[in-house]
Amino acid sequence: MSPESPVPESPVTVSPVTVSPVTVSLGTESLGTVSLLTASLQAMDLTTLRAVLAELRPLLLPSRFEKAQQSDGQTLQLGFRSLAGRHWLELSWQAEAPRLLAIAPPPRGGDGSTLAQQVQHGLSGLALVGLHQEGMERVVELQFATRPGDPISRRLVLELMGRHSNLFVLDRQGRVTGAARQVREQQSRLRPIGSGDAYLPPPPARGQPPRAGESYADWRRRLGLVPVALGRALREAYQGISPALALQLAGDQPQRAAELLARPVDQLAELEWQQLHRRWQRWLLVLASGAFELSPGLATAYRCWQEAPEPAAEAAHQDLGAHQELATHQDLAAIQPLATTPEGTQQETSPLQASKAPVHQLPVHQLQIHQPQDHQPLGHQPPGPQRLEINPFLEAYYLRLLDGRRLQQRSQALRLRLQQALAKEQAQCRQQQERLDQVEGSGALQGQADALLCLADPSRDQVAEAQALYRRARKLRRSVAAITPRIEAHQQRIEQLEASLTYLDQLLLQAAEGAQAPSQAPSQVPSQEPGLGSGPLLAQLEELELDSQSLLAPRLGNRRQRRSASAASPAGGQVQPLEVELASGLRVQVGRNHRQNAWISLQQARRGDLWFHAQECPGSHVVLKTSVAPGGEEDLQAAADLAAHFSRARGNRRVPVVMVATDQLQRIAGAGPGTVRHRGGEVVWADPQRAASLLIALAERADRPIPSESTTKDTAVQSNPIQAAAPPKAGGLPSLGPALKP
């Protein structure tokens, strides 16, 4: 290929340098790790729901209703105003993640849905005066009245029951005025319910409600009636036992707890029964007192209650019998909240603290799983936690996992469309190539015609046949001028589609690396920025989807169609490529789709900048901003490593990377965005693993989970800090120091 010949964006070739072929290994790796995005979701069980309501009651009761909006088809967001400020609740009846929790202020939108309008009209001017949850059912009733103390005029009933979850709007008489899902008779024979019907609660769950006053012998006898697995016995004998709670009761050790729950009840040892009963009583005490405490689980993602400390760990120097009695009463005193007298003073007396009996022998009237008061007059609210801990963690937890699932679903759909378009382009390119190969037979056709006309006395038919052969030969020779541009166009689209698949693979690998990273403790989750890991990835995927529309759309025929498609394209929007700062202070820009490549390589590049690209391999454009200051060998090597890392050859140990001055780049007229050609160049051998170490070091210095998800304003001349979802702030990027040295 001559130095003046056009070079497509993906397989960049530099003459006269010759390099060895590059092995492609990214696509299968990303397909193998995409399953990490579908981590199992811990559903909101009864214990978690009680813990959430315990935090919400002091915060929201009472509060004035202000706003209702529906963010998606299965989620309703409600805004309230209390003395402490404005608060938002999220009510979701999504089958895989039904939930009720407080959230950060959401973006506006979705107030035009039918359900949101019904709720807005029905609750306008009312105050939230009650959050009621009955028994062991995951059904929450939000009660509204004109003011605290007045009769209830409206109710919102949220049923958190898996695929049967639903939301109902009830009037003063208990009739359904609005529902998230109308339940017809063909859908449920037990409880068909729709607009205008009287609301009926769902059928009670199997089993008995847990009782703190149940003796150890009765509790063990009930679980051992049928020789089934322990996990099944817990769920069938008692209400409110979720799979996550069963694992926590079994010890919260992943392998040991699963083995214990799978073992038949008649094979459990006496010590295992006693340990299980001790955790059972502790769980009931937490439900009774409301002393919920969030902590990371081992067999589960999180837990909202803590086990009582082992007796030997309290005071090893005391007698075992005396110590057990002391430890029991210390546990009871620690979880019992202060009582509130009618005058508002606090007292520390309670039946639990005054009793001297063991926990499992306390009478029922002394230890009841009580329901907190739904509302109190202003100024007479019972003391409660004012700082939310469980709700922000659950918001970040659900946001991260649900965004991961949405990311997987949308990326799989985009991959399928890109692969179908790639197969179609490859088939059309082969078809055109076969037609071009037929041109070589034009000489044989002309030779046959010459032979016919060279006969001594050709007949009339032979002359006609020769003329037909001449016409076919001329047609084949003329077709070269038409077929060659078609083949080039098909090859360009094939290269762009392969590059889009590479960008999608890189996005999925970033998500998989974030899923493999150790999770934060619940207390360390930032409440103001939940789900930092998945939000930017979804935004990056959306930008890639918009970027791929021109490749996936059919060929546009007239000018009006091309103009409308150009208006819908994201070319005029904000372009946010990856930008990092090296130890020397130089910036490096990395494009993650075609438009970002064109933006950093052609629009934002200045004289003196250097352009890097993996040779003969689809990948990202990388620009080192040496126009600001000259770069050293370490800077050039770091930029080359990044170009190798963000290419399809990132799985190789060594990758040839082309380095060209940006003023030697030219856009190919009529080609897609990001397709350039260049003159000259130099090949630098790069190590993708070195770039991965650089990004990890940058993430640690910037205190962000995934630096490649950062967004920056590339139009700024000064350095900006990497952030995951928020706009960049003023300041410098963290320096990597000696991390770039090979």
N, C-alpha and C positions, 0 to 999 in steps of 0.2 A: 504494500500500500504506500502510495507516495505521501510525502509530508503534507500536500495540499488536499488530500482526500478527506471527505467528511468521516468523522468517527462518531458512532452513536454513543449515547450517554452511558450505557452499561458496560459493554466490552470495549474498554479504552485501549487502543493499540498505539504504541509509539515506535516509529521507525528511526534508526535501524536496529534497535535493541531487541534481542530475542530472549525470551524467558521460557521456562518450563511450564507445562499446563498446570492449572490450579484445580484441585479437587473440591467439589461442592459438597458440603456436609451440613448445611444449616437447616434445610427443610425438614428432614426426618427428625432432627433433634428437637425442633420446636413442636412437632406433632407428638413426640413422646412426652414432653413436659407440659403440654396443654392441660392434662388431667389435673395438675396441681391447682388450677384455677377453680375446680369444682370441689372444693373441700366441703365436707359434711357440715351442715348448718345446725347448730344447736337451737331447737325451737324454744319459744317462750313458754315454759311450763308454769304450773301453779305457783311454785316457789318464786320464780323470777317475777311473775305478775304481782304477787304480794309485795315483793321488794320494791318494784317500780311504783306501786300505789302508795307505799309507805313514804316514799320521797315526794310524790306529787301532791299529796293531801296538804301538808303544811305550806306548799308553794302556791297552790291554785285555789284553795278553798278559803273564802269565796273569791271569784274573779269574774269580770264582765266579759261576755263573748263579743268578739269584734269581727272576725274574718273566717271564712271557710273557702278552701280551694282544694282542688283535686289534682295532685301532681301527676298521677297516672290512673289507669283504669281500676286499680285495686288499692289505692291509698288516698286517704282524706286527711288534710292538714287543717287544724283549727288554731286560731289566734285568740288569746285571752289577755286581758289587762287587769292586773292586780296592784296592790299597793307597792309591791317590789318592782314593778315594771311589766313589760310585755313578755308573754311566754307562748310557745307553740307546742301543740300536741300532734303526734302522728298516729293515726288509726289506720291500720292496714289489715285487710282480709285476704292477703296473698296466701295461696295454699301452702307454699313452701316456707313462708316466714310471716305468719300472722303476728301482729305486735301492737302494743300501745306504749308509747314512751314520749318523753320530752325531747325536742330537737332544737337545733340552732335555727335562727330565722331563715326560712327557705326563700328562694327566688320567687317573685310574683309570677302568677300564671295558673291556669286551670280553674279560674273562678267562673267560667262559662259553662261548665258541665251541669247536667241536670241535677245530679245529686248535690253538688256544691250549692246550686241555687236554692234547692229545697231546704238545705240546712241553713243557709244564710237567711232565708225568709222566715223559717220557723223559729230560729234562735235569736233573731234580732231583738235587742233591748233586754235580753235575759242574762242572768248570772249563773255561773256554774256553782252549785251549792252542795253537790254530793258526788263522790266516786265510790260506787257500791259494788262489792263483789261478794256473792253469796256462796257460802259453803266451800266445797272443793271443786267448783266448776270454774272454768276459764271463761266466764261471762262477766263483763264489766258494764255497769249502767252509769252513764253520765247524766246527772239530774240537774235540771235547769228550772229556775223560778225567777220571779220579778226581782226579789231581793231575798237575802237569807231570812228564813223563818216563814216565808210565804209558802202556800201549797205548790207542789211540783206541777209545772205546766207543760214541760217537754222533757223527753228522755231520748238519749242515744244509747242503744244497746249494741255492744261489740262482742261478738262470739268468736273466740280464738280456738277453733277446732279443726285445724288442718285444712283439708280440701272442702270441709263444710263450713268454713269461716264465713261470717256475714256481718253486715251492719244494718241496723234498723233505726228509723226515726219514728218515735211514738208521740201521739198527742196526749192530752190530759186524761182521756178515757182509756189509754193503752192500745189504741188502734194504730196500725202501721200506716203512716203517711208517706214513707219513702224507704227504699231498701236498696242496698248495693246489688243484690241478686234476688230476683223473684224466684221463689221455689215453687215449682208446679207439682201437680200430683204425679206426673210421670217421672219426676226427679226424686221425690220423697213421698212414700205412702204414709210415713209416720207423722210428718209435720209439714204439709204444704202450707206456705204462707206467702202472702203478697200484699200489695197496697189495698187498704180498706179492711183487712182481716184483723181480728184481735190477736195480739201477740201472745204466744205461748212459749215458755222456756223450753230449751232442748231436753230430750229425755235424759234422766240421770245416768251417770256412768256406772259401770259394774263395780261391785265391791262395796265395802263399808267405809264410811269416813274414818280416818285415823283418830283415835282417842288417846289422849295422854294418860288417862286413868286406867287404861287397859293393863292388866297384869302381864308379867313376863310369860307366865305359863299359858294364858289365853292367847297372847300374841303369837307365841311359837306354835300353839296347837292350830290356830287358824291358818298359818302359813304352811303347815305340814299336813293338811287334810288330804291333799292329792299329791302323789309323788311326781311332781313336775319340776322343771328347772326353777331355781330361786328367783330369777328375774321375772318369769311368767307368774309365779306365785305371788310376788309383790304386786304386780299390776292387776291381777285378777282378784286378790283378796281386799285391796284397799284402793280408795280413790286418790287421785292427785299424784300418782307415782309415774313419772315420765322415765324414758330410758336414761336420760342424763342423770336424774336424781337417783335411779337405781345404781348406777355406776358410782356415784358419790357415796351412797350408803354402804356400798361394798368395799369402800376403802380408797376410791379415787386413784388407784394404781392401775395403769392401763391393762397390763397383762393379767395381773392377779385379780383385779375386779371383774374382768370379763370371764375368767375361769370360774370364779366363785358364783357369778350369776348363771352360768351355764350348767352348774352342777345340780343334780337333783337334791331336793330339800332333805331327803332321808340319808344323805351322805355327808351332811355338814357336821363338824365336830362341835362339842359344847362351847369351846373357846370362841369359835367363829360365830356361833349364835349370840354369845354375850357381847362380842364386839359389834355385831350388827345391831343388836338392841340398844347398845349405848349410843351409836350414831342415830338410830331411830328416835330415841328420846331427845337427843340434842336438837334434831331437826324440828321436832314438835315444839320444843321450848322456843326456838327461834321464830316459828310461826306464831306462837302465842304472844310473845313479847314484842315482836316486830324489830328485834335487834339484828337486822340483816347487815352483812358485811361482805363486800365484794373481794374476791381473790381469784387468781388464775387457777384453773383446774389442771389435773394431770391426765385423767381419762376423759375429761370434758374440757370445753373451751374456757369455761368460767364457772364459778359457783357463787351463790349469794348467801351462804351460811358457812360457819366454821365449826369444826369438830371441837369437842371439849378436850382439854389437854389430858394426857395420860396421868393417872394418879401418881406414878413413880416420879414423874418429871416435876411435880409441884414442890415437894419437900422430901428429899430422900432420907433425911435424918429423923423423920417422925415415924411413929408406929404406923403400920400399914392400915390397920382398922381405923385409927383416929384420923389418919390422913385422908382416907377415902370419904369419910363423913365431912371433913373440912373442905376438901376439894369440891364436893358436890354442892355445898352451900355457897362456896365462892363462885362457882359457875352460875348458880341461880341469881346471885346478887349482881353479877357482872352484866347479865343480859336483861334484867328487869328494868324497864324505864321508870322514870320518876312519875309518880301519880300527881294529878292536878286536882286540887280542891276547888269547890265552887268559888272561893275567894281568889283563886289564881295562885295560891302558894303551892310550893312543891313539897311532897312528902316522899320518903323512901321506904315506907312500909308496904308490904304486899303479902298475900297468903303464901307465895312461894318462898319468900325469905323467912317467914315466921315458922314454916313447917320444918320438922326434924326428920321426916320420913324420907326414904329413898325416892328417887325420881319416879320410878315406875310404879310406886305404891301410893302416890298422891291421889286423893279423891278427885273425882271429875269436877266438882264444884270449885275446887281450888286451882285447877289448871285447865282452862278452856281456851280453845283456839278462837279468840274473840275477833269481832269485826270492829275496827276503829270507827269512831264517830264520823259520819259523812260530812257534817258541817257544824260549825260553831259560830256564834255571833262574833263580829269584829271585836278584837281586843281580848277575846277569851279563847284563843286557839290553844290546844295542847302543845307543849313543847315538842319540837321535832327537828330533824336535820335540815338546815337551811342550805347547805352546800351539796349540790347534786354530785353523786359519784357513780351510781349504777346506771342512770339514764344516759350520761355522756358516753360511758363505755359501750353500752348496748347500741347507741346510735352509730358509733364508729365501727362496731363489730358487724352490724347488719349492713351498713353502707359498704364496708370493704368486701364482704362476701357476695352481696347481691350485685355490686358493680363488677366483681370478678366473673360472676355467671353471665351478666349481660355482655361483658367483654368477650367471653368465650363464644356465646351464641352469635353475636354480631360478627366476630372475626371468622367463625366457621362459615357463616353465610357469605361474607365477602370472599373468602378463600375459594368457595365453590364457584362463585360467579367468575372470579379471575381465572380459575382453572378451565372452566368451560369456554371462556373467551380465548384463552391461550390455545386450547385444542382446536377451536374453530379457525384461528389464524394460522396455526401450523398446517391444518388440512388445506386451507386455501393457498398457502405458500407452496406446498407440495404440488398442488394442481397446476399452479402457474409454472412451476419449475418443470413439470412434465411437458407442458406445452412448449416451453423454451427448448427443451431437449429435442423436440421434434424438428426444430429448425435445422439441425444438423443433417436431417434427411432431405433438405431442399436440393442439395447438390445431386443426390441420386435421382430425384424426380426429374431434374433438368437433364441428366444424362440419359434417362429413358426417353425423354422427348426428343433429344438429339438423335438417338438411335432410330427412332421411328421416321424422322424426317430425312435421314440419310439413306433410306431404302431407295433402290433403283426406281421403283414405280409405286410410291405409297398410295394407298387407297384413300378415299374420302374419309372413311371412318378412322383410319390411322392418323390422318392430319388432325381431325377433331380431337382424338385422344391426346396427341402431342400438345395441342393448344391447351387442353385442360390440365395437363401436367405442368406446363409452363405457368399457368395461372396459380396452381397450388404452390409451386415453388416460390413465386413472387409474393404470394400472401404470407407464406411462412417467414420469408425474409423481412417483410414489412412488420410482422407481429413482434419482432425483437424490440422495436422502439416502444411498443405499448406494454409488452410483458415485463420488461426490465424495471420500469418505475413501479409497477405493481409489486414485484418481488421485493424491491427495496422498501416500499411502504409496509408490506407484511412483516418484513424482518424488523423494522423499527418498532412496530406495535408489539411484536413478540418480545423484543428486548425490554420494552417498557412494562409489559405485563409480568415478565420475569422479575424485573426490578421491584414492581409493586408487591409481588409475592415475597421478595426478600425483605422489604420494609415491614410487611405483616409478620414474617417470621421473627424479625428483630423485636417487634412490639410484644409478641407472645413470649419470647424469651425473657424480656424485661419483667413481664408479669409473673412468669414462673419463678424467676430469681427473687422477686418480692414475696411470692408465696412461700419460698423455701427459707426466707430470712426468719430468725426467731421473733416471735410476737412480743409486743410490749406488755408489761404488767398492766392490769386494769387501772392502777393508780397513776400510771405514767401516760395514759392516753390523753392527748390534748383535746379539751372539750370544744375549743373554738375552731379547730380545723380537723374534724373527723374524717377518716378515710383518705388520708393523704396519698395512699398508694395507688388507688384505682381511678380517682377522678381525672387526673391528667392523662392517664392511659386511655380512658374513654374519649377524652377530647382529642387526643392524638389519633385514635382510631376513626373518629368522625371526620377529622381532616383528611385522613387517608381515603375514606369512603368518598368524600367529595372530590378528592384528587383523582380517583379512579373512575369517576362518572364518564369522562370523555373517552376512556378506553372501553368501558362496558356498554356505552350507548351505541345504537345503530348509526350507520353513516348518515349524516344530515345532508339533505338534498338542497334546499333552497336557502337563500340568505337570511330570511326571517327566522328559520329554525336555528341556524348557526348563531344569530344574534341573541335569541332567547336563551340558548344553552350557555353562551358566554356570560350573560347577565347572571345566570344561576350558579356559575362557577365560583369558587372561593378565591379567585385571583386577587380581587380587590379587598379581601379581608385581611385581618392581622396574621402575619406569618410568624411562627414561633419555632425556629429551629433550636436545636441543642447548642448551648454555648458554654464553654468552660474556660477557665483561666489557668495557665501553666505557672510553674514556679517562677519563671522569668517575668511574669506579668503579661505576656502575650495572650491574646484570645484566640480560641479555635472555635469555628462554627461548623456544625455537622447538620446536613440536611437529612430529613427523615421521610420525605416523599418527593415527588417530581417537582412540585412548585417550590418547595423549600430549597431544593438543589438549584433551580434556576434563580431563585432570589439571592442566595449567598454567592453564587458563582458569577452571575452576570449583572445583577442590579446593585448589590452592596459591595462588590469587590472593587478595590482601589489599586492603582498602579503600585506594584511592590508586593502585593499579596501573593501567596503561593497556594496552588490548588492540588489536591491529592485525590486519587481514586484507585481502587484495586484494579489491577490490569486484567483484562479479559474476563471480568466477573461482575455481575450486577452488585451494586452497592451504593452507598451514600457519597455525596460530594463533601469534601472536607476542605475548608479554607483556613489557612494560618494567616492572621492579620499582621504580616511583617511590614506593612506600610506604615505602621506606627513606630516600630523599632526593629532593627535587624534581629533575626533569630539565630540562635546557636544550634549546634549539632543535636543537642538534646531536644530542642523545640521541634526541629524537623523530624526527628525520630518519633517523638510523641504524636505529631500530626499523622505521620504515616501509620503508626500503630492504630490510631483511631480509625483511619480509613479502612484498614484491614479488619478491625473489630466490627465495624458497621457494614460488612459485606457478607456475601454468601459464603465466603471462604474463611469465616471466623473460626471454624473448627480446625484449620490447618495450623501447623507449627510456624511456618514461614510463608509469607504472602508477598508477591511482588506488587508494589504500589507505584503508580506514575505520579511524578511531581512536575508540575508545569506552572509557569507564571500566569496569573489570571489575565494579563493583557494579551496572552496568546490564545485565549478561548474565544470562540465564535459560535453563535447560535445558528443552527441549521434552519434555513427558511422552510416553513411548511411542516417541520417536525414538531413533535410534542414537547411540552415544557421539560426542561432539564436535559435535553439532548444537545450536546455541544461537540465541536471539533477543535483540534488544537494543532499547533506546529511544534515539532521538537519535543523535548522533555527528557526526564531522567528517571530511572527506576531505582527505588529504594526498597530494600527488603525489610519487611515489618513483621512484628510478632503480635498477634491479636491478644494473647494472654497478658502481655505487658500493658496494653490499653485497658483490659479488664481490671488489673491491679490499680491502674491510675484512677479509674472511675470509682472503685471502692474507697481508695484513699480520699478522693474528693468528697464522697458521701460522708465519710467519717468527719472530715474537717468542717463540712457545711452543716453537720447535724441534721441531715435529711436521709430518709430511707433509701431512695433511689435517685441518684443525681441525673440519670438520663431522662427523667420525667420532668426536669426543670423547664421553666418557661422564662424567656428573657425578651426584653425589647432590644432588637438588634439595631434599631436606628440610633441608639444612644452611642456616643463616642466613649464615655467612661465605662468602667467595669461595673457589672451589676451582680448581686448575689443570686445564687441559684435557689429557686423556690419551687415547690411542687405544684401548687394550685393557685397561689395568689400572685398578683402582679409584682414584678421585681421592685425592690426598694433600693434606695441609694446606698452606695458602699462598695467595698471591694470584695471580690471572690476570695475564698481562703486559698492560701498558697500550699502547694503540694511538697515543697522542699525537695529532698533527694529522691522522691518516689519515682521520678522519671528515669533515673539512671538504670541502665540495663544490668 
